[in-house]
Every structure is written in structure tokens, then in C-alpha cells.
Amino acid sequence: MFSRDDKRVLTASADGTARIWDADSGKEIAVLKGHAAVSMAAFSVDGKRVVTASRDVRIWDAESGKEIAILKGHEGWVNSAAFSVDGKRVVTNGTRIFTSLRRSSCSSSACMAR
């Protein structure tokens, strides 16, 4: 997936990582580690955060690659996750037909999900 400004590319992998790449040079910018396998990854609209999905959902700082939050609650694999346009909510969908909409209060240094 390309960032909205087309400067970065985000990939998800069965090796448990998501990676952010420079779209022009192909250079790896960050490795996001923490999942057993990553089923999907997406940038927030402003490109400041990344959401990844596996058996849980994680939110990351797209610049530093640091994990900011873990959203739990799915009983099976999470197939998709996306930020709302304003970046305040994340919607997820999993294999057990469980959909969750979570409100979050996030900044570049901290994210708290309810």
C-alpha cells in the first residue's frame, strides 16, 4: 500500500512483520515487529500512523516504527483494519464475523484506545 503522498510503501508479511519502504529508493525505513503473522497493514490518512492486523490489531508510529497501542478483543484472525478519515477511530473485521469500531485519542507519541 502506498502512503497518500506516494513517498512510502507499506507491506505486510507472514514472517510477523510489516515494513515501511521509501518508494523512490526502495530503502527500508522501518520494520514493525510484534505479530505472529501480519494479515494486513494500512497508513492513517495523514501518514503518521500505521495499523496492522493479525490475532490482534496494533497501531504504530510511522516515522519511528514504535508500537503505540495494541487493540485486543477478536477471537480469531483479524482480516482488515482501517483508520477513519479524522484518524480518531479504527474499524476492524475478523474471521469470526466480529466487527469492532474503536475510538482512539492518538498523537505521534501516545495512543490510547477505548
C-alpha positions as CSV (number, residue, x, y, z in Angstrom):
1,M,0.0,0.0,0.0
2,F,1.3,3.5,-0.9
3,S,1.1,6.3,1.6
4,R,-1.2,9.1,0.5
5,D,1.7,11.2,-0.7
6,D,3.2,8.3,-2.7
7,K,6.5,8.6,-0.9
8,R,6.3,5.4,1.2
9,V,5.2,1.8,0.6
10,L,3.8,-0.4,3.4
11,T,4.0,-4.2,3.2
12,A,2.6,-7.0,5.5
13,S,4.2,-10.4,5.8
14,A,3.6,-13.9,7.2
15,D,7.0,-13.5,8.9
16,G,5.3,-11.4,11.6
17,T,6.5,-8.0,10.3
18,A,5.2,-5.0,8.4
19,R,7.7,-2.9,6.7
20,I,7.8,0.7,5.5
21,W,9.8,1.4,2.4
22,D,11.0,4.6,0.6
23,A,9.0,4.4,-2.7
24,D,11.7,6.1,-4.7
25,S,14.9,4.4,-3.4
26,G,13.4,1.1,-2.2
27,K,15.3,1.6,1.1
28,E,13.7,0.1,4.1
29,I,12.6,2.8,6.6
30,A,11.2,0.8,9.4
31,V,10.3,-2.8,10.5
32,L,7.2,-3.2,12.6
33,K,7.6,-6.4,14.7
34,G,5.2,-7.9,17.2
35,H,2.7,-10.2,15.4
36,A,2.9,-13.9,14.7
37,A,1.9,-13.1,11.1
38,V,0.6,-9.8,9.6
39,S,-2.6,-10.2,7.6
40,M,-2.8,-6.5,6.5
41,A,-1.3,-3.1,7.1
42,A,-2.5,0.4,6.3
43,F,-1.4,4.0,6.8
44,S,-3.6,6.6,8.5
45,V,-4.9,9.3,6.2
46,D,-2.2,11.8,7.4
47,G,0.5,9.1,7.1
48,K,1.7,9.5,10.7
49,R,0.4,6.1,11.9
50,V,0.1,2.6,10.7
51,V,-2.5,-0.1,11.7
52,T,-1.5,-3.8,11.4
53,A,-3.7,-6.8,11.9
54,S,-3.1,-10.4,13.0
55,R,-4.8,-12.0,16.0
56,D,-4.7,-8.5,17.4
57,V,-4.6,-5.0,16.0
58,R,-1.6,-2.8,16.6
59,I,-1.1,0.9,16.0
60,W,2.4,2.2,15.2
61,D,4.2,5.5,14.7
62,A,5.0,5.6,11.0
63,E,8.2,7.7,11.5
64,S,9.9,5.9,14.4
65,G,8.4,2.4,13.9
66,K,7.5,2.3,17.6
67,E,4.3,0.5,18.7
68,I,1.8,2.9,20.3
69,A,-1.1,0.6,21.1
70,I,-2.4,-3.0,21.0
71,L,-6.2,-3.4,20.4
72,K,-7.5,-6.8,21.6
73,G,-10.9,-8.4,21.5
74,H,-11.1,-10.5,18.4
75,E,-11.4,-14.3,18.9
76,G,-9.8,-15.2,15.6
77,W,-7.7,-13.6,12.9
78,V,-8.3,-10.0,12.0
79,N,-8.7,-9.7,8.3
80,S,-8.9,-5.9,7.9
81,A,-8.4,-2.7,9.8
82,A,-8.6,0.9,8.8
83,F,-8.4,4.4,10.3
84,S,-11.3,6.8,9.9
85,V,-10.6,9.9,7.9
86,D,-10.0,12.0,11.0
87,G,-7.7,9.3,12.5
88,K,-9.7,9.1,15.7
89,R,-11.2,5.7,15.1
90,V,-10.1,2.3,13.8
91,V,-12.6,-0.3,12.4
92,T,-11.6,-3.9,12.3
93,N,-13.2,-7.1,10.8
94,G,-12.2,-10.7,11.7
95,T,-12.7,-14.3,10.8
96,R,-15.4,-14.8,13.4
97,I,-17.6,-12.1,11.9
98,F,-16.8,-9.7,14.7
99,T,-16.5,-6.1,13.7
100,S,-15.2,-3.5,16.1
101,L,-15.2,0.2,16.0
102,R,-12.8,1.8,18.5
103,R,-12.3,5.4,19.3
104,S,-8.8,6.4,19.9
105,S,-7.0,9.5,21.1
106,C,-3.7,9.5,19.3
107,S,-0.7,11.7,18.8
108,S,2.8,10.9,17.5
109,S,4.0,9.9,20.9
110,A,1.0,8.3,22.5
111,C,-2.2,6.5,21.6
112,M,-4.9,5.3,23.9
113,A,-7.7,3.2,22.6
114,R,-11.1,2.6,24.3
